[in-house]
Amino acid sequence: MRTCLLVLVAALAAPVLPASTPGPAEAAPRTRLEGAALLRALERQRLSEVRFQEASLDSVVRWLRVATGQNIVVKTAVLAKADVDLEALRFNVELADISVANLLRVILQPHGLTAVVKQNIIFITTIRDSYGRPLTRMYGIAHITWQKTDFPAPSLDLRPSNFVPTDEYEPEVPVEDDPLTDAEAVIELLKQMVEPEGWAANDDWTISGTRRYLLVRAPASVHRKIPRALAEIASMK
């Protein structure tokens, strides 16, 4: 089951309207959308008015289910394990003409949560859980860390002439100002190019290496970006 992460770095909570605030004029029609199609629909679908006053997560989620016509589930076990106090979460916001995806970003981000799409369900969960379980993979970097060398050009002369080749050999000179010969420099660049905030926030994401290989432990969504990043780093040699 492939996970599509809403481009939200969100907080846990779905919109709740106070009892005095009118809800949607009518429930949105339910259409079965999955994965990327559902993500696109959430970016396109707009809500004319949203007002939350001290709204709980549960009431926000119930309101969103009606307003959007989509399946929305809170991963309560994951939130409890992350010490998220659902009873203490309250939402206060007043917005007009906003997309569902952007609304989720706005209300979830302050609480360190996010929304994730799996098939035709929108899950509210922690940012760490949204990335998925870390996997360990190895990447070759010898094509990046090889030592560049200056090759002095020999003196040439076309014959017939009085040119006599010299017996002296001018040694090759290693290029010393190339930081990419160091695996640590490659690792730091990779962390800056691929999910920089994730490496700082998740202590179970790690990279170690030698001049020939990198050993990376990170979620699959991160691994998918690493080959392209390494190719870009290699192009700088």
PyMOL commands that set and color helices and strands:
alter all, ss='L'
color gray80, all
select helices_A, chain A and resi 35-44+57-68+76-81+100-111+127-131+142-145+179-181+183-193+196-201+220-223+226-234
alter helices_A, ss='H'
color red, helices_A
select strands_A, chain A and resi 3-5+46-55+71-74+91-99+113-118+121-126+134-140+149-150+173-174+206-209+213-219
alter strands_A, ss='S'
color yellow, strands_A
deselect
rebuild
show_as cartoon
